[in-house]
Amino acid sequence: MVLVMFDSCVSRVWQFNAVWSQKALCLHAQNPIPAWQGHHLCEKPLFHAIIDPGVVTNEEQETKNRMQPSKLQPPTTWRTMALPKDGGQKHESNFAIWDNHMNASARSPLAKPFVKWAGGKSQILDKIRAKYPAGLGNGINKYAEPFVGGGAVLFDVLNLYPLDKVYISDINRELVHAYITIRENVGGLVRALTDFQQEYLSAGAEKRKSIYYEKRERFNALKLAQDCSLELAALFIFLNKTCFNGLYRVNAKGGYNVPQGKYHNPCVCDEENLRMVSSKLQKVTIVHGDYKSSQAFIDDKTFAYFDPPYRPLSVTASFTSYAQDGFDDTAQSELAGFIDEMSERGAFVLASNSDPKNTDETDDFFDRLYAKHDISRIDALRAINSVGNGRGRIRELLIASG
Ligand SMILES: C[S@@+](CC[C@H](N)C(=O)[O-])C[C@H]1O[C@@H](n2cnc3c(N)ncnc32)[C@H](O)[C@@H]1O
């Protein structure tokens, strides 16, 4: 089960998974919100609340037993002991998690990226979320993500806001084909992935290795033939789940060349999430191609998030081969021009990139490029394209249209 709490303009959201297994939660002041009728919301964290196992009544215990994470009927209240953060007086109360007026989609489990993706934004989502425009879902009713990748922000937005139109694109044809297949034929995809999972997990180490490389070869043959089958989408997801670090890297001829990963028990088929993703994608326009195609979609009612391949911090840290085309400084400058154009049109634009100042304090490439906009520097943990040994906590840029 997921507990979701918002501030009054839904610009900040807190989520908690499996609340019954947690000892402590942050609770927040309650405020009403028009977009999510009857739902309890939060201004800022006020308490640490501790679920007190000592006061669970029979009735509550029964509710708790019924409320497995996969079931969608959480209780409206549970008993908490709330401790003010400043060490003040304790409050014991029944705290409402859900309200009976909440709509069905708000009760559903949340969709999340179905692939691991280089540059994925899951771990800095809260910082990005803090920059969503105040009118999202209430005046700003269109969303565009032209460099969608794994879609961490896309799914967050789809989970939280009622939107009229959503547009995503990516230059990676096989990734886009996987999105379309999930939208169009999730049942077939789940069956294919279940078979792949069984075959892989029931094999020993040597056999797994040959299965991986056979599937990689088959994927490349289909890719080269510009195939659009269910098999191509299933192979794409299988390779993402079993390859080294979820990487997607291609050689000069466009062949996917990532070696096998060392996961003991990879989850190749996360059926619940694939079905949730499929339901969220039903009304989404999914485009294979360059980010510039989004220009016909973006208008003054659009929130557009641009997460291009990051500008490398150093030559050795360079990672821009999501597809055959790189994304050099000229491409970064062109994108900045496009972002200016979209923001002059009245769209609310947010963009991410690396901060060159991590390695060179004097490098103000992006400060100059985005001088008209609001630039924030945030901390992130990076696995690719980072400094030193290839992992570490570094600063990244969030650029919001000014
Ligand atoms: C940093 S990743 C996006 C990560 C994504 N935000 C996530 O959470 O997973 C950049 C993406 O841009 C795509 N891309 C690269 N050049 C592009 C272009 N010219 N137009 C559209 N997409 C492009 C890459 O294939 C890659 O998926």
The ligand as an SDF file (V2000), in Angstrom:
LIG
                    3D

 27 29  0  0  0  0  0  0  0  0999 V2000
   19.0100   11.2460  -19.2570 C   0  0  0  0  0  0  0  0  0  0  0  0
   18.0680   10.1360  -20.2380 S   0  0  0  0  0  0  0  0  0  0  0  0
   16.4320   10.3970  -19.6320 C   0  0  0  0  0  0  0  0  0  0  0  0
   16.2280    9.6840  -18.3320 C   0  0  0  0  0  0  0  0  0  0  0  0
   14.8190    9.7720  -17.8170 C   0  0  0  0  0  0  0  0  0  0  0  0
   14.5030   11.0860  -17.3430 N   0  0  0  0  0  0  0  0  0  0  0  0
   14.5830    8.7440  -16.6920 C   0  0  0  0  0  0  0  0  0  0  0  0
   14.1380    9.0700  -15.5950 O   0  0  0  0  0  0  0  0  0  0  0  0
   14.8690    7.5800  -16.9530 O   0  0  0  0  0  0  0  0  0  0  0  0
   18.0720   10.8790  -21.8000 C   0  0  0  0  0  0  0  0  0  0  0  0
   17.1980   10.1850  -22.8630 C   0  0  0  0  0  0  0  0  0  0  0  0
   17.1820   11.0100  -24.0380 O   0  0  0  0  0  0  0  0  0  0  0  0
   17.1410   10.1860  -25.1780 C   0  0  0  0  0  0  0  0  0  0  0  0
   17.6150   11.0130  -26.3250 N   0  0  0  0  0  0  0  0  0  0  0  0
   18.8870   11.2980  -26.7170 C   0  0  0  0  0  0  0  0  0  0  0  0
   18.8890   12.1710  -27.7390 N   0  0  0  0  0  0  0  0  0  0  0  0
   17.5870   12.4660  -27.9980 C   0  0  0  0  0  0  0  0  0  0  0  0
   16.9310   13.3160  -28.9210 C   0  0  0  0  0  0  0  0  0  0  0  0
   17.6100   14.0530  -29.8010 N   0  0  0  0  0  0  0  0  0  0  0  0
   15.5820   13.3960  -28.8910 N   0  0  0  0  0  0  0  0  0  0  0  0
   14.8700   12.6510  -28.0080 C   0  0  0  0  0  0  0  0  0  0  0  0
   15.4320   11.8070  -27.0970 N   0  0  0  0  0  0  0  0  0  0  0  0
   16.7730   11.7210  -27.0930 C   0  0  0  0  0  0  0  0  0  0  0  0
   18.0190    9.0060  -24.8130 C   0  0  0  0  0  0  0  0  0  0  0  0
   17.7020    7.8710  -25.5860 O   0  0  0  0  0  0  0  0  0  0  0  0
   17.6730    8.8280  -23.3130 C   0  0  0  0  0  0  0  0  0  0  0  0
   16.6440    7.8870  -23.1440 O   0  0  0  0  0  0  0  0  0  0  0  0
  1  2  1  0
  2  3  1  0
  2 10  1  0
  3  4  1  0
  4  5  1  0
  5  6  1  0
  5  7  1  0
  7  8  2  0
  7  9  1  0
 10 11  1  0
 11 12  1  0
 11 26  1  0
 12 13  1  0
 13 14  1  0
 13 24  1  0
 14 15  1  0
 14 23  1  0
 15 16  2  0
 16 17  1  0
 17 18  1  0
 17 23  2  0
 18 19  1  0
 18 20  2  0
 20 21  1  0
 21 22  2  0
 22 23  1  0
 24 25  1  0
 24 26  1  0
 26 27  1  0
M  CHG  2   2   1   9  -1
M  END
$$$$
